[in-house]
Structures are given as C-alpha cells and as structure tokens.
Amino acid sequence: MPERPAESPPTSADRAAVRDTTYSVAIAGSGGAGVMTAGTLLLEAAARAGLYGLMVRTSGPQIRGGEAAALLRLGSRPVATLDDRFDLLLAIDWLNLNRFADEIPLGAASLLVGDSDAGEAPAALLAGGARLAALPLKKLAKAAGGWVNMVALGLTGACVGIPQAALEAALRASWKRDAGALQANLDALARGFAAAAELGQPLPAPLAPPGSAPAGRWLLSGNEAAGCGALRGGVRFVAAYPITPATELLEWMAPALARVGGTLLQAEDELASVNMIIGASYGGVPSLTATAGPGLALMAEGIGLAVAAEVPIVVVDVMRGGPSTGIPAKSEQSDLSFAVDGLHGDAPRLVLAPTSIADCLSTTEWAVQLAEALQAPALVLSDQFMGQSRAVIDRIAQPAEPAARLTAAAHTPEYKRYADTPSGVSPMAIPGTPGNVYTADGLEHTERGIPSSGAADHRKQLAKRERKLAQHDYGSRWADVEGDGELAVITFGSTTGAVREAVARAAARGVKLRLIALRLIAPLQPAALAQALAGVRAVLVVEQNHGGQLLRYLRSRADLPGRPSGLHRPGPLPLRPGELADAFVDWSAAQTRSPQEVPA
C-alpha cells in the first residue's frame, strides 16, 4: 500500500476526537492477588457513578491461577472495545507481568504504578516511554488490615475520577464476609484513594462522571447476556458439558432456568448434551447448549441429525483460539468456517453472530425465535472477548412476542410431518398428540417420515430444508449497515466495536467509509448485501483469524464489488481502533488510482 498522504493528521489527533471521554486502566498481578475482584468492583463503581464501561479478563496460559489482569475502559458513552493504549497500569506485583507487555500497551502519556518494595519493573512495560511511579501498596494494605487489591481499587478509582463513595458502595454491595473485615478493606480502599495524590504530575486527565447511575442500565457479561436472551426467547431446557470460555453461560442459566420452571442438566460430554437438547426439543421444549470449538466439533453429527429431523435447537459457540485445545482463555473468530460448512452432507443451518456484549442478548433471543419458526438448528458465534468480558449497557426492551413453533393439531387428516410446503416449514406433531404418529431420525425419509433411499424423496427433502431458510424474511436484522461511502468495510462479531470506532476515526481524517457488520452469517443474504453495497467500489473484510475465513466465505457466495481484500489477524491480541484506522486510511489511499486500474 502507498504511504499515507503527508497532509493526514497524526494518529493522536483522531484519537482525541473520538476517545476524549474514555479512560483506560489495567490492574495486574500474580495468582491470588485479587485483580479480577478489583477490576469488577471498579466497573461496578463506575456504573454507580453514571459511567459506561467495559472490563476484559486476561490471564496466562493456565486456565485457573497464575498471573492475570483486568483491562478496563470507562467513559461517558457505551464502550464496546479496548483503546489503543492504557492510561494507567497498576501492578500489584511484577511476577510474570512481562507476559502482558503486548496486551497492555503503554505510551508516553501512560502511568505505570507498582509496589516500591517489589523490585524493578519489567523493561518491556516501559518501552513505550511510560512514567513509573512507586508506592508502598502492600504496606498501605497491611496498615489498614485489609487486602492489597482494595488499595489498588481505591487508587485506580481516584485516578479515573470515580467518587470514593461509589467505590465504597460497590465494595459493600459485594461483601459476604464479616463486618470487621469489611471495615478493614474500606480503610484499605480509602488509603489507596488518598495515595493517588502522591503520584505527582502529569497524570492522565480523570473523567467527570455524572455522580449517579441513570435508571435502566445493566452490568453483565456476554455469557450472561446470551443466557438472558435464550430465556427471553423461550428456552426452558439446557444440557451442556463445561468448557472454557462458555462455562459461565451455563452457571448463570442454572438458577435462572429454575426460576422460570426450566431445567439445566450437566451431560457427561458434548455428544450427550447435543442429543439431549434434540430430545427435549423433539418433545416440544425450546432447548439450548453452549460450548467452545472442541465441543462444537464433537456435536457435528448431532447437529446434522437436527437438520435432517427438522428439530429446532440452539448451540452457542463461545469461540477461542485453536486448533485443538489451542488457547482456551483467549479470543479468536476461527470457528466460522466450521460453523457454516462443517457438517457432512447438504445440511443448511442458521449461523448468527452478535456484534457486542449487549447484542449477545438480542441475537441469542433471535436465534431461538428463528430456530423455532424454521424448525432448524441455529448456531450462535460468540467468543471469549464478549463472553467473559463485562460491560455497562442500556436496558434492552422485552420482545413483543416469544418464539413460536408451527405445530400440528390432533388427528390431522393424512398427517405428513415433512410435507413439502411452499414455505418449507411443516407442522410438527409434538409426541403425544393424538392421531399424528411419525418417525423422526437421521435417515432420509418421505413426507410422512418413512425412511427412504429414493432419489425423488431425497431431492424433495433437500430442497425443502434449503428453501425454508433461503426464502424466510429476516428483515433488517441480518446486519448493521452504517454510512454511505464508496469504500465498505465488512466485519462480524466482537471485532465490530473496534471497526466501528476505527471508521469514526478515519472519518475524522477525511476518509469516508461504509460499515456492514453481519449478524446473520448463514444463510447469507446476497440480495440484501448487494443493496447494502450499492455504489461501493471496493470492499475490505476485517476479522480475527489467521486465514481470512469470512472473506473466503463471502467470495464463495456473493458478488462483491472491485477486488475484495482482507485484514485479518489471529488472536490472542485484539484488533485495536487506532491500528485499524491507520489501515483504513492506507487502504483508502490505495484505491485512489486511475479508472483503468480500479475494477468496476
């Protein structure tokens, strides 16, 4: 790509135009230091003070224990992505913290705070020119009789601009131990808050929160949001086997299901769990399982059974780095190809991808509705970034109508479970419905459900299963389409937040782009996509995987204008708005050529 034009302003200028109301802070330490507790309470306090926020968890190669960091971005507007740099990194200790040097980038304006008695800071953290300030963190905690992570909470809260009262309220609300220990940790929090004044100048400018939490905001993780969306969609049975990073979805749903009369069953493995939800759904109960890539692979045959038997199920895949065990606690959008093409035979299925933590609720709810209406399996592609991160979001309205399944009335004359209807959807007789007995299994069948190897029956059922998904009216929810530039950026899933902010930053630098964030991946909507791309002369596909899976998928199923190109990188590092904005400016410059060089 050609160099950026000389008249383009520096990256810091466009950053200021977009992120002047946010503050990024990281709290890091070794196992047992309580950094996740401190980060969670900081986010809770920010919400109480009227701020929005995002907290991302990161840890070392182990799933439990070892070094960890809570990465937060707080602000006066909804936050869907981390920023390019952190304003503040508070290290409770230096043990293995160098492993996070590339995940917690610091710049010349950043402040690194560490314990004055913990030794030297890792040089890698200071490479960007960050200023180092040392405080006796553990001594402050010991003097109060509390925990050092509460000192960290008070200090970071003061730097961000969160009132001490909001920090204390968050701690009180979460406390389940004795009152004496609570008071000691309140004292530790207060000492940390006061210690912020000793850091000297210059400090990153603090936020100015409204001071109280507006009504109608939620604080939840993507896994919790997906579980809530499933319940609102009508799911009342869940069977699953725990796997990182999907386990929290199941842990949240277990008590939530019980409160609405549903049931969660921990299966012996992923094969059992998918077949259990097929059985429950066959019995008339909307059902769901949640897993990650290795579990999804094990479920492939069961999902194919749901396709053949036309039994609605929902499978939430919280994607992580692969292949095989891969990187269990890190995010990557690398299951897309398997989700859209991974089943044997011609097996049309629904594949959806939420675009944010908040959208995990709405998209999972929609997945339940579509699965029930179309009597088909629906795969929801979340990922570790959304699933295990927490965010302050605006309340999402209750749906007007729950999911509905077309069922057969008792004693339907000449009942044909797999009747070749114009819509492709046939009335489903729930077991026990008088007079409507049929066979449901994985064998190809006639319209009555009788096993058949006849070519005509096979063609008819294949076409029926394809038609019901292809011709359904999905409305405008298939994607978020924003802007009207002649250059379009297409993305999906958790990268949407970074891409959306990067598009805004590029606009501040004079580059006008159109954003298309896909929510319905399969069946792809080629007509709607073509309309969204009307007037576009070049397309860039952005995704977080090594092979450009979305780009390959789109090129195989749609006519994209120009010569589509891709910007893709695997995890575990997230795509950041600044690097994307730079790439968009460079890409835009590369499209400015003579008409002979630019494809029509």
N, C-alpha and C positions, 0 to 999 in steps of 0.2 A: 504494500500500500504506500502511496506517496506520503511525504511528510505533512504534518498539519500546517495549514497556512499561517504565515507569520502574524497576521492580524488577529488570530484567535487569542482570547484572553487566557491567562494561566488557569490551571485546574482549580486552584484555591478560590478563584473568584466565583466560578459557577457553584462550587461547594457552598460558599457563604450564602448565595442566593436561594439555595434550597434547604440547607440544614441549619439555618441560623437559630432555629427554635428547638434544637435537639442537643443532647449531651450524652456522650458515650463513656461508660465506665466498666472496668473489668475488676473482679475480685478473684484472686487466685491463691492456691495453697496446696499443701500435701493432703493426703487422706486423713480424715478426722478433723481437719481444721474448720469445717463448717461453712465453706464458701457458698455452697448452694443454699443453705439456710439464710445466710446474709443476703445473697442476691434476691431470693424470693421475698424476703421482708422488705428490701429496698424497693422492689417493684410494687409490693402491696402499699407501702408508704407513699410512693409516687402517685398511685391511683387514688389514695385517700386525699392527697393534696390537689387532685384535679388534673393530673398529667396522664398522658398516654405512655405506653412503654412496651418494650419487647425484651425478654430475657432468654438467651440461648445458653444451653449447657454444653460444655465440652470437657472431655476427660482424656486420660492417657489410653494406651492400647488395651488396658483391662476394662472389663465391663463394670466391676464394682471395686471401690477402693482406689488408692493411688492418687496422684495429683489431679486436680480439677480446677475449672474456672467457670465463673458465672459472667456472661457477657451481656451487658445491658445497654440499651439506647432509649433514652427518655425524652419526651418532648410534649409540646402543646398540640400536636396533631397526631393522628394514628400513625404507628410505626410498623412497617412490615419487613424491614431489612436492617442489617447492621450497617454502620457507616464505614468509610474507608480507613479511618484512624480512630484510636481511643483517646479521649481527652485525659483520662485518668486510669492508671492501673495500680491497684493496691495489692501488694503481695504480702500475705500473712507470713510466708516463708519463701525461700528461694529453691526448695527441693524440687528438682526436675522441671522447674518453671521454664527453662530454656526450650523445652519441647513445644511450648506455646508461642514461641517468638514469631512464627509466621501467621498464627491465628489471632494474635493480639498486636497488630501493627501500631507502633507509636511514631509520632512525628516530632518535629522541632518544638511544636507548641504543647506537646503532651507532658504530663507529670507522672513520674513513677515513684510510688511511696512504698517503702519497705521498712522492716524492723531494723533499728540501729544495732541490735545485738545479733543479727542473723548472718553476718558476714557480707561478702561482696555480691553485688547484683550481677546476674549473668550479662556478659558484654553484648550478647545478641539483642537483648531488650533495649539497649541504649544506642544501637547502631544508627537509628533514625534521628538522633540528636535530642532525645527526651531529657528533661531535667530530673535529677534524682533527689528525693528528699527522704531523710531517715528519721523515724520516730520510734520510741520505745513501746511498740504496740503490746507486747506480752507483759511488760511491766505495768502498763496502764490497766490491763485487764486484771492482773494479779492484785493491784492496789484496790480495785473495786470488788474483788472476789468473784468476778464474772468471767465470761469467755472472751477470747480474743476476737472472735468473729463479730461480737457485739460492738467492740471498739471499731472494727472495720465498718460496720453498719453506720455507726454514728458519724465517722469521719467522711465516708463517701457521701452520705446523705447531706452533710453540711456543704461539701464541695459542690454538689449538684444544685443545692438551693432548696432542698426539701425541709420544711419546718421540723424542729425536734419533736413537737407534739405529734405529728403524723408518724414519725418513726417509732415513737413510744407506743402509739395506738396500735400499730401493726404488730409490734412485739407482744403487747398484752393480749391481743386477739388470738395469737397463735400459741400462747403459752399453756401447757398442760401439766406443768410440774408445780412444786411447792412455791408458796408466795415469797419465802426468803430468797430462793434462787432467782426468782423473777426480779426482785428488787436489786440484787447484786448485778444482774445483767442490764437493768435500766441504768444503774450507776456507770457500768462499763460503756454503755451507749453514750451517756452524757459526756464522759471523759473523751471518747473519740470525737464527739461533735465539737467539743471545745478545742481539741488538738488541731483542728483544721486551721485555726488562726495562726498556728505556729509554722505552717508550711511556707510562708513567705510569698513573694510575688516574683514573676507574674503567675497567676492561677488561671486556668480556663474559666471563662465567664460562666457563672452559675445561671440556672434557669430562674424564671419568676413564676412559680406555679400559682394558679388561682387561689389556692388555700383550702378548698374543699372539693369533694368528689361530686360532680354532677350526677343527677339521677339517671339511671338507665345504662350504666356501663358494667361490663363483666370483666373479670380477670380469669383466664382459663388457658389451658394448653390446647394444641391442635388435636391431641388424642382425646381430651375431654370434649372438645367441640364436636369431633366426629361421633363420639358416643352419644352426645346430646342430639345431634342431627338424626342418628339412627332411631332413637326413641321417638322423636317428633315425627319421623317418617312412618312409624308403626311397628318397628322391630320389637318382638317380645320373646325371642329365643336367641341365645348366643352360645356357641360351642367353640372353644379355641384352646390352643396349646401356647403357653407363654413363650415369647421370643422378643429380644431387643430389636428395635425400639417400639414395639407395638403393645407391650405388656400393660402399660399404664391405661390404655384404652379399655382393656378387659377389667382391670382393677377398678376403674371408675364405673363401668357399667354393671358390675356385680350388685352393689347395693341399689343403684339407680333402677335396674330392672325389677328388683324385688319390690320397690315402692309402687310400681305400676302393674304388678301382677305377673311379671315375666320371670324368666329363668336363665341363669348362666351356668354352663357345665364345662368344667375343665376336662378336655379329652386327653387320651393317652398320647396322641400325636396329631400332626396336621392332617393325615389321611382320614383319621377318625372324625376330626372336627368338621371337615367339609361335608362328609357323608351324613353326619348328624344334622347339620343345618338343612341339607337336602331333604332328609326325612321329615324334619319339623315343618318345613315349608310345604312339602307334599301334603302334610296334614292340615294345612291352612294357616299356619302361623308365620308371619314375616320373620326371616331369620338372617343372621349375620355371623361372620367370623372375621378375625383380624390377625394379620401375620406380617412377616417380612419376606424378603426374596427367597431364602431357602425353603420356607414353609409354603410359599406360593408355588414353587416348583413341585413340591410333593402333592399339592392339591390339583394339579393339572388334569388328571384323569377324572376326578370328581366334578370339576367344573365342566368338563366335556359331557358328563352324564346329565348335568343340569341343563345344558344346551339341548341335548337330544330329547330329554324327557320334558322339556319346557317347564322347568320348575324354577321359580324366581328365588335367587339368593343374592346376598351382597358380601363381597370379600374386600376388606380394607387392607391394602398392602402399604405398610409404612416403610418405604424404601430406605436402604442403607448401602454402604459401599460393598461391592462384590468383586469377583465371583466367589462362590463357596462361602465360607464364613466371613471372608472379606474384612471389612472394618465395621463391626456391629454398632458402634456408638457414634458413627459419623454419617452424614447425609450424602446421597448421590441419587440422581434420577436415571438409574441404569436398568430398571426393570421394564421400561416402556416397551421395548421390542418383544419381550416375552409376553407382556400383558395383551398386546394387540395380535400377535401371531403365534403364541406359544402352544396352542392346543393342537392335537392331531385332528386330521380331517378338516372339512369346512365347518368351522364352529363359530358362527357370529356371536359376539357378546358385546356388552356395553363396557366401555372404559372411560372413566371420568377422572379429572384431576382438579382438586381445589387449588385456588390461587393464593390463599393466605390462611392464617390461623382461623380467622373469622369464617372464611369460606369453607373450611373443613366441616363446619356445621351445615351450612346451606347445601353444599354439594353432596354430602353423605345423605342428607334428607332427600335430595332429588334422586340420588341413586336408588334409594328404597322405593320411591314412587315409580321410577321408570322400570325397575325390575318387576315390581308387582303388576304394573299396567301391561308390560310387554312379555311377561312370563319368561324371563331370561336372566342369566347371571349378570351382575354388574360388578366390575372391579373398580375400586376407588384408589387411585395412586396418590397417597400422601407421602411424606418422607420424614426422616429423623429431624430435619430442621424445623418443620412445622409441628410434628407430633410431640416432640419433647420440649419445645420452646413454649414460653408463656407470654401472653400479651394482654394488654388492656384494650378492649374493643367496645364499640357501641352495641347496645342490645339489639338482637335480631328478632324481627317480628314473627309471631307464630304463623304457620302456614294456614291458608284458608281452608284447605281440605287435606285429609290424610290420604295415604296411598290406598288405591282401590284395585282389586283383582276381579277380572271377569269370571264369574262362577256359573255353573250350570244348575238350573232348578231341578228339583226331584222329578224323577220319571220323565225326563226329556225324551220325546219320541225319537227312535233311531239315533241315540246319542253317539256322536263321534268326537272323542276327546281331541283329536288332531285334525279336525275338519279344515279343509283348505279354504279359509275365508278370505274375502278381499283384503282385509287388514292384516291377515296373517296370524291374528290372535284368535284362539278358540276358547270357548267356555270351559273352565276347569272344574271338574266334579271333585269336591273335597271328599276324601274317604268317609264312608258312612252315609253319603247322600243316596237315598233310596232309588233304585232303578237305573243307576248310572255307573255300572262297574266297568273298569278298563284296566289294561296293563300299562305300567309305566316303568320302563327300564332303558338300558343303553342300546338295545338293538334297534335297527331301523324298523319302521312299522307302517301299517296302513293308517288311514284316517281314524279307524276305530281303535288303534293301538295294538293291533295284532302283528307280531313280528313278521317281517317280510324282507326278502333279498331281491325283490323285483326291481328292475331298473326304473319303471314308471313311478313306483312308490317312493323310491329314493330321490329321484329328481323332484317330485312334488314336495316332499318334506324339506329337502334342502332349500328349495326356492321359497317355501313358506317361512322358514326360520330366518332367512335372509331378508325377505320382504317386510316382515313386521318391524324390524329395526330400521331398515333403509327408508321406509316411507312415513315413519312416525314424525309428527310435527314437534320438534324440540324447542320451537320458539327462539327467542333471542338469548337464551341462557347458554347456548353452545360455546360462546366466547365473549370476552370483554373486548370491544373494538373502540379505540380511542384515537382521536386525531385524524387528520386528512392529508398528511404529507405524501409526496410521491415515492418516498422510501419507507418500507414497512419492516418492522421487527416483530417476529413471531416467537412466542415462548409458551411455557406451560408451568404449572405447579409453583413451587416455592421460589423459583427464580423470578417470578412476576414482580415481586416487590422491588428487587434491585433493578430490574429492567425498567419498571415504571419510573422510578426516581432518576435513573440514568437518562431516560427520554426527556424528562423535565430539565435536567442539567444541560443536555445537548441543545434543547430549545433556547436556553439562556445564552448559548454560544452561537446562535443563529442557525442551528441545524434542526429542521422541521421533520419529525418522524411520525409514522402511524404505528400504533401498538395493537397487536392482536394476541391476547392471552387466551389460549384454548382451554376450555373446561370440559367439553365433550371430545374426547380423543377418538373414540370408535363408537358407532360408525362415524367416520369423518363426514363433514357436511360440505361437499365440494361446491355446491351452488352458493351456499351462504358464504363460504370462504372466497369464492370468486367475486361476489358482490362486495365483500369487505376489502378486497384488493383492487377494486376498480380504480383506475388511474395510477396505480403503483407501477413503477418501472424496475424496481429491484427489491429483493427480499433477503433479510438476514435472520437466521434461525438461531436463537440463543438457548442453551440447555446445559445442565450439569452432568455430563457423562463423557466418556472417552471417545466414543465412536460416532457421535452425531446422530443418535437414534431417531430423534424427531425429524431432523432434516431428511434422512433416508425414507422415513415413513411418509412424509408429505410429498416427496418427489415421486413416490410409487403410486400415490392415489389422487393427486391433484395436479393441475396445470398451474405452476407458479410463474409469475412474470419474470423476465430477464434471466439471468443466470443465478439461481438461488445459492447463497453461501451460508456457512455456519460458523458460529462462535461457540465452541463447546470445550469444556474442561471438566475432568472428573473431580470428585470430592477428594479429600475432605474439606479443602478450603472453599468457602462460599464465594460466589461471584459478588463483587462489590460495585456500588453505583459509580464510583469515580473511574475505575478501570473500564467499565462498560461505556460510560460517557466518552472517554477518550477513544475507545474502539469505534463508537458510532460516528464520531467526528472524522476519524480517519477513513472509515468505510464510505461516508458521505462524500468525502473529497475524491475517493477513488471512482465514484460514479460520475463525476463531472468530466466527461470526455466528449469527443466529437460524436455526432449522431451515428456515424458508421461503426463506432466501437461499442455503442450501447445497444443491447438487444431490444427489440420491440416488445 
